[in-house]
Each structure stands twice: as structure tokens, then as C-alpha cells.
């Protein structure tokens, strides 16, 4: 018997249609859309100098070049261009070179540098209109691009825009190094037919569209959602209180309908009305963005149901308050209070989550029962078994890095800090080696300090040394000592310092012997320069200067038994083996990964007879460590970015953690996922293996657990005592946040849905570079559950209330 | 069920009462922590038979509206039993055959006459086609012919009442509950309303009327019930309420209005002496050269003796008529009498 309830919904529409508020809202939406409609873009060949800062690399040098080459005629093309310039501009350039302007520090308009660039921009843009810029003689012998030649060949058949483009290409070719080459296209913006030149950009349409799409969910959430929801609540707040006026309520309640069903029908009617209004707005925006700006983004259409759901949450609160208080003002107040509570819980959770995330494990190393952890602030901590706490062995001031990282992490810019190389297990004395760089060195090419610690010294630093400048990773071998690798894959080995110049004949004779020995090969070299636990000393290059483009430090792995280096770069895995002279040379390579992204993130790990490679696009490979033949490959199902990866020394297992906090353990013998131990969970941050093939796993709260994968047992647990803030976060704030609705976080869901499966399944996409959306479905789930609960309470109250 | 075609059976077995209430009580609790109790209905029992007009009377705060709301399920009873057309009061099934016109009816402002009928008709689960078929006739029957397309905001109070009545009748109910139906109506409209109620009764529809206007109730109701402070003080026919009052309040058996020619003093002297103790003078109206007395006698012999005495004194007897107890009189007596009175005849 749905007829009565459908009648209620129909009546809601009827009421809305007769309401002035509806027409005001619709009129506003129409006005906004009409105002936006004439704004459109056109992609054309780029010819214009629209960004002086990037178009002209060095204005002063450019001016000097134009004058010198232009007047002397040594370079025909530049001379020809000089002749095309206006006399006023020629004079201005000469003045610029001969009478440099002094920087003005107060008043007087824009600084000289800016004025020069702007003048160049203006004059060169005028020059683009010149029909005589191309001169066959002047440009004879000049190296011109294929596009330039094609345009020249077109001759009189060139269109106007092609003429402009040709002139631009000619100018950039002639003045290479001082004038930037243009992009393929530029994007012009128009309002009706009036061009808004300030907005012209040399981005391509696709790039511009992607930029806009990445920002849309956030702007929709902050503006349209927030303001729109507030207006919608204002419009609908009086529906229930009006229904409860006695003159109409008694009549409704006397009808043969269930009260709770009638209330729900009223609720649905309100939501349906808002759905229609939202559809009008969002479809209008979608059409405008698509037709006029060629940005077809389904995020806008996805916003319609999410907007209605967010409204439904607030409206449920408003309905319950309306039943209880029978006042539109109090209904609105309760809805606002609800927003405030959600915002408070979300903000506190985000702050605590961030602070705990930053100090959670990013990398985990284990040797024996000792573990070292690196967190996202790049702090190294070692577990003090006796005192059951994490010890930070770094002698740097903790605050120094923390302050810098605090601001970086606040703005989610931790990715801008380069990875620190290492850490590594010290194979000689079973401690750890870790890089300990001051903040200012993080962006420099200076050497990074490496320190060693071990439990024997109570985690105090017992050795320090400096890695070569440009090192992106270091590894430690029992036979080779410490190896440092730079970003092109060139390998350096730490050697003892050569003996000082002898003062006695006996000492000199000893030195000559030593030098003679040093020339004879690896055995001799190793004999004279055994690796020690010390870290001081020079590093010598022991490979050719390689030309790898290593995407990240984890793309390098050293096999602990064979000392073979594996490097992933530009779609290839390459193995480097030691030759008879103790230098690394390429032994083999294999193409890996069906992608065209030459900077794809890669994690390489090896052990026993296997090498494992996990790419940022989710592809996984198991290879033979000797000949690099692919033994098994697969794509990881979850399509979430990888966070860390390690292989057991015997090569039997490989473990990886992902951004969603899950752990994946792979059995290389079975060539499938390992199901042995109870390793499920969603807060697992990093993993590592020790030399006995035990798996160590760290969670978000810096607890570390050890598992014997043969038996599946958890053998060791290191659980630091949590402070009140951590306990509060873990047991109060986070559970509350999980249960509570999150009306302000639907942009996550929209972003997730608008990043289509084709993007996530696109093997060219590096998932680690995509913005991470933590649990995008959480706002939807908690929102639906919350709304249902509130509606259930409202129905119960309405059903039981005496009127 | 179409009430217009249903025939009211006068079988030897009486039809089931339309409304049956037994020891119905309602206690309101006010406040959040220290809840104050207020008894709105106290052990009320009555029955309303089919095919009659039943009036519920009572002063303000007597519990009439509470009673109605419990029947219609708008509020819940505290104790007792109540059924509506055989279904427990408050159940949806019982309300399918009930039409209700509430007091102070308020129609949503966006409705017209037609859309109001459509809306409330659909709430009664009537198909759209039926509503369209009947709406003109219904509006005509309540005197709103030709006003169907007008917004209700343009209706007068009386027109709204009629529209309310129209929506109550749209689905041909078996029971029509009217709460102050003539409120705001002019005398002509009230007469129309009374005629309509009677015609509905004649068709077999039971009309349950809640009204302050005793004269209206007296004119249309077959049975009345009087509530006072939550208690049922009377339930029975209008005709017998006078007898009821006299019996219960100890008033003498025969009431007579006697009109004589003469003055008040002589008349009273003539009556006083011979008829001591057997009658009661209730009212004396002294008119020019005439006196009208309202007398109560214990029996017929006393009446005869009084007439003989008047004549013996040479007073001329102009008129001798039995005096009727008005509903208003009875009502006032009943609600002022604090002693509990048992229910219906």
C-alpha cells in the first residue's frame, strides 16, 4: 500500500513548486550558470610569450646577444631578427646592456628584472605578427625542428595562427638557450569573444583538464557542498514543524497510514526536492565545463548523489530536532551543532593521526632480536630490549629536523624531502648503519654522515663517516663493506685511507710495496684493505659512471650472499656483478613492467635464488637472481600504492606493506600469497626480515612483532608503553571518528571515484605518486549508517509520541 | 464499502457497536524528572451503535478531545479497552473506514480544493481515478461547487470547514467523527451541516459529534454522552436526559407549567395552604395580570389537588402544560453535581 506515501512525496514536490524559495534557488542557479556559460577555452598552437618568467631565461644575456650578434652579423638568423626589431626597442636593449638599472628598494614600480622581461614579452609578441621574420638565407643551415620545416614548406597556405607559430619557433630556435621553446599548444580563455589574455597558459588542454579535475573535488566540497548544504537545510527546516501543527497533524494521523512511514515519506520528499535542485546545478556545471572548457569530469556528476547524501545526514538531524522541539530555528541549530561536532572530531583525529603517522615506521630492519625503524620524519630508532623503549641514537638535535618536517608534513609536503639512504644492517658486527644528515644537507649534494650503532654499545653511536656526495643509497656487505650508490647507479666502495707518506726509508719501502700491491687486483686490494666496522675513509668508484635513472633509493638491492647489485631503472632490471678487478660491471638486464613511465617507482629485494621487484603500478615480478629470467609475475589485486618491501635472505618469502595498512606476504616456492600466519590488520606500516628469515612487522603505534613463517607463530612482540595521547587517540578518538559520520570528507570519495578504474588500472600510472585517499568509502558507510540510525530514532519517537 | 447503498439492518441481533470503550483511562505525565500526573480520562465506558448521531459533550478540559484522539490513535491510552469499527483503537485497519474532521482544521497553503481532495483521498488509499470521479459531487454536497480550482488560502473559515468535511466523506466512511464541525459557520451553514448529518445517518453512516453547542447537539443527536473532568457523567438518548437528571438529582416526578390569571401573591396563597409538602415551586414568572408557575409534583393526585385549590380560590387557570428539561439545563446540572452518576440508561 504505497499510494499514501507516494502521495506524501508528491505533495512535498507540490509544496516546493509553490514555494517562493524554490524559485529563488532555481533562479540563482540559473543566473550562475548563465554567467558562467560564455566563458570558454580554445586550444591553439602556442606562439605567444605569455609567461615572461619562464619564456626568457636570462634577459641580460639575451639582450647582449641580440646586440652583439645582431650588429656584427656573425649569426645571420640573429642579425635578421635584430633588423626586424623596432628602433625604439633596439635602443632600449642597448641601454639595458650599457646602463644596467640599479635595484630599487622602495617605491618606483616593479623591479628592473620584471620590467625587462615584460618589455621583451611585449616586443617579441609584436614581432610575432611580422610576416618577414622567416628569411631563407638568414635561417639557412640553422637546425630547425620538424614542425618548423613543415610550416615553412606550407608557404602561402599557412593560416594566421600557423604564421604566428612559425615565427615563435624561429625566434626560439635562433635564440636557443635564452628563449624557451614553446609548448605544442597554448590555452586561451574567452568570455564571449573577448579574450582574457591574463589567463592564457601554455598548458595543453589535457594538462589543464587534469589540473582542474584534481582540484575540483576539494573546491566542490569547500564551497558548493558547504554553502549549498546550509541553504538546503534552511529551506527544509520548517517542513516537519509545519506538519506537526495540530490543525494539520491530527488530520494526517487520523489517516490509515503508519506514522513512521509517513515521516519517512516526508523525509524522502525533502531529499528528492534537494536532489532535483542539485542535479540542475551540477549537470549545468558539468555541461559548461565539458562543452566550453572541454573538461569532462564525472566527479561533478558523482557529486550529485554525494551531495544529497550529505544533505540527508543533516536533514535527518533536522527532522529529529523538528519532531522534538517543533521549531525550525532549533532544527537549524541542531544541524549546525552536528556539523560542529563532526568537524571537531575529524580535526582532532586528523591532527593526532598525522602526528602518529609521522612517527610510525617507514622502514624496518632486523638483525638477531634487534630492530631499527625509520619513521616518516626520517628519524631512526632502535629498540632497547632491556628498557622496552625506542631509542633515538641520532646525535642531531631532534627539534631541528622535526620543525622543518612539522611544517612540511602539515602541508603534506613530506615527499619534497629526499629519501635518506639506508639504513642497513652492519654485516660485520650486527648493528645498524644509518644516514644522519642535517636538514640543510638534505637538499644539497654534500656528503651525508653515516653512523653505526649496536646493542653492545647500548645504542650509542660508535662510528661515523661520510658518504660521497650524491649518494642515494648505501648497502653493507660482509665481504665488500659499505657501498654507496649515486642516482645514476655509479657504485663507490669505502676504502681505508691510504697510509701517510713515509718518513723513513723503511716506511717508504713499505709504502712502495703497498702501492705495487694495490695495482694488482681484487684479492690484493681486499688483502690490503679489509672492510672494517669503521666508517671513516674515502670512497673509490668501483664501477663505470653508469647512466641509470634510478627513481628511488629502494630500487637498489644488494644480494647478501653473492654481492650482486640489482638496479631498476627506466623499465629495466639490471644486475651488476664484480669482475676480476673488483669493479662492478653489467652482467645482464631484463625489461620489466608494461609501462612507459621512465620514473616508475620500484622496490627491489633479493634473497636466495630470487630477486623480487614490485613496481609503483602494482606489478610484481619474481626473477631468477642469476640470469634474471622471470619466474612469476602478477598484478596485485588491491591497486593500492606500495609502501615497503623486503625479501627473506633465503628467498623463500617476500613481504610488502601497502598504503592502506595491509601486509602482503608472498611464498616464492608456491608462487602465491602466503596464508600461514595470522597477519591481517590495517595498521601495518613496514616489514623486514632478519638473517634467520623471521618476518618483522611494525604497526602504526610503533609496536613490532616477529613471526616465524614456517610455523606461523608470533615469537616476539615489542610494544612500547603508550603515552596518554596515543592511548586517547587509539582507544577514544579513532573509534569515535570511525563511527561518526564524516560529512566534510566526501571529497575523498568523489576523488576516488573520479580517478577512474582505467586510471588505476593504467600501468603507466605510478600509484605511489597518486594522492593517497585513505579509506574513501568510510564517509559513505558511516554516513549511511548514521542517517539510518537517526531516522530510526526519529521514526520511533514519532511513532510513540502523544500529540 | 459504500455507505450510501448499505442498508441498516434492524435484526433481532443488534449490529456490533461502532465504538466500544471499556474503562478507558488516560493519564498525562508532564515534566522530565519530577513528572506531574494529570488524569484526562478516568475509567470511561460507553458504546456507540451504528447508524446514529452520537454527541459527546463536556466543558473545557473534560477529556473530549483526548477521547477522540485515543479512538483515532493520535495518542495512546493508559489503560482500558477501546475499539473502532471492530479494530482496536489506534490500529491502522480501524481508520480505513473512518472520516475525521478535526477542530481548527489547517490545510497546507499550496493546495487547491481539488488537490486537497486528491491528497487526502490518496492518504485514504483511494485511486486517483475514483477521486477525480467523485470530487465534483463531493464539493457540491458540501456547498463548494465551482471552487475546486481555488487555492485554500482564498477560502473563508466556513469554506475550509466544508472542505474538511468533503475530504472526510470522500471515501464513503462508515463512521464520521466531527470535532466542532459547526465552528465558524453561519446559521445557514450550520443548518446545512445538521441536514447533512441527518442525511448521512439515514444512509446508515454513524456520526460521532464533538461539540460545545448544546442546542446543535439537541437538534441532531440521537444519543449523547457527557464528560466532566475525565469521568463519564451521562450516556443515553437526548429525550431521556431530563428524566435522568430528575431521577439522579432527586427532583420530583412530574413537572408542570401552570399559567393563571391573577397576581402572584393571591396565587401563591391559594397554592400554599392546601398542598403543603406535595409539590415544589421551582420558578414563578409574574407577567401583567398573569402568573406562570413551574411546579414539580410527586404524583398525579397532587396535580389534581393543586388544580382544585386554584379553582376553589376563584383563580382562573389559563394553561397547564408539562415542562421539558432542556439539554442545557441537564448538562449544567450534571456537570455541577460532583456525585458520581452511573452510566447510560
Interface residues (C-beta under 8 A of the other chain):
Chain A: X1 X3 X4 X6 X7 X8 X10 X11 X14 X15 X17 X18 X19 X242 X245 X246 X247 X248 X249 X250 X251 X252 X253 X254 X255 X256 X257 X258 X800 X802 X803
Chain B: X28 X69 X72 X73 X74 X75 X76 X92 X93 X95 X96 X98 X100 X102 X103 X104 X105 X106 X107 X108 X109 X110 X111 X115 X118 X119 X120 X122 X123 X124 X125 X127 X164 X167 X177
